[in-house]
């Protein structure tokens, strides 16, 4: 197999279909399994992995943290306490967990 010359165009041409198939940025082992072990190093040398992740993975498919306000947690914890009683701290933690997962 001839040795590849990696540049931005060849990196993008090889990486984009892998990202489309996985729905996320690939792990190093996944690239090795696909016969693209040199792609990982090429990305590091041509801007870095974080830059390629930003460039290739669509922003809407990246996980984002959902901001949860203190008042929202307090409101949900109040309703949980009305529904089931119990320890206020348990209700608070349950409310926070529910809201962060939503």
C-alpha positions as CSV (number, residue, x, y, z in Angstrom):
1,X,0.0,0.0,0.0
2,X,1.5,3.4,-0.9
3,X,2.2,5.9,1.8
4,X,-0.4,8.6,2.1
5,X,0.4,12.3,2.0
6,X,-2.0,14.0,4.5
7,X,-3.2,17.5,4.0
8,X,-6.4,19.2,5.0
9,X,-8.2,18.0,1.9
10,X,-7.3,14.3,2.4
11,X,-8.0,14.5,6.1
12,X,-11.4,15.9,5.6
13,X,-12.2,13.4,2.7
14,X,-11.4,10.4,4.9
15,X,-12.8,11.8,8.2
16,X,-16.2,13.1,7.0
17,X,-17.6,9.7,6.0
18,X,-16.4,8.1,9.3
19,X,-18.1,10.8,11.3
20,X,-21.2,10.5,9.2
21,X,-21.3,6.8,9.8
22,X,-20.6,7.0,13.6
23,X,-22.6,10.1,14.3
24,X,-19.7,11.4,16.4
25,X,-16.0,12.0,16.2
26,X,-14.1,8.6,16.0
27,X,-11.8,7.2,18.7
28,X,-8.3,6.3,17.7
29,X,-9.0,2.6,17.9
30,X,-11.9,2.9,15.5
31,X,-9.7,4.6,13.0
32,X,-7.1,1.8,13.4
33,X,-9.9,-0.8,12.8
34,X,-10.9,1.0,9.6
35,X,-7.3,1.0,8.3
36,X,-6.9,4.8,8.9
37,X,-4.3,4.7,11.7
38,X,-2.3,7.6,10.2
39,X,-5.3,9.8,10.1
40,X,-5.1,10.4,13.9
41,X,-1.5,11.6,13.7
42,X,-2.3,13.7,10.6
43,X,-5.1,15.5,12.5
44,X,-2.7,16.2,15.4
45,X,-0.2,17.7,13.0
46,X,-2.7,19.7,11.0
47,X,-4.4,21.8,13.6
48,X,-5.1,19.3,16.4
49,X,-7.9,17.0,17.3
50,X,-10.1,19.6,18.9
51,X,-9.9,21.8,15.8
52,X,-10.9,18.9,13.6
53,X,-13.7,17.9,15.9
54,X,-15.1,21.5,15.8
55,X,-14.7,21.5,12.0
56,X,-16.2,18.1,11.2
57,X,-18.8,17.3,13.8
58,X,-22.0,19.3,13.4
59,X,-22.7,21.5,16.4
60,X,-26.2,20.1,16.8
61,X,-24.9,16.6,17.4
62,X,-22.5,17.6,20.1
63,X,-23.7,17.0,23.6
64,X,-24.4,20.2,25.5
65,X,-24.9,20.7,29.2
66,X,-28.4,21.9,30.0
67,X,-28.3,24.9,32.3
68,X,-30.6,24.4,35.3
69,X,-31.5,27.3,37.4
70,X,-31.7,27.2,41.2
71,X,-35.4,28.3,41.2
72,X,-36.3,25.5,38.8
73,X,-34.7,22.9,41.0
74,X,-36.4,24.4,44.1
75,X,-39.8,24.3,42.3
76,X,-39.4,20.7,41.3
77,X,-38.1,19.6,44.7
78,X,-41.2,21.3,46.3
79,X,-43.6,19.3,44.1
80,X,-41.7,16.1,44.8
81,X,-42.0,16.7,48.5
82,X,-45.7,17.2,48.1
83,X,-46.0,14.0,46.0
84,X,-44.0,11.7,48.1
85,X,-42.8,13.4,51.3
86,X,-39.4,12.1,52.5
87,X,-36.1,13.7,53.0
88,X,-35.8,17.3,51.6
89,X,-32.2,16.7,50.4
90,X,-33.3,13.5,48.5
91,X,-36.1,15.5,46.9
92,X,-33.6,18.2,45.9
93,X,-31.1,15.8,44.4
94,X,-33.9,13.9,42.6
95,X,-35.3,17.2,41.2
96,X,-31.8,18.3,40.1
97,X,-31.1,15.0,38.4
98,X,-34.5,15.0,36.6
99,X,-34.0,18.5,35.3
100,X,-30.4,17.9,34.1
101,X,-31.5,14.8,32.2
102,X,-34.3,16.6,30.4
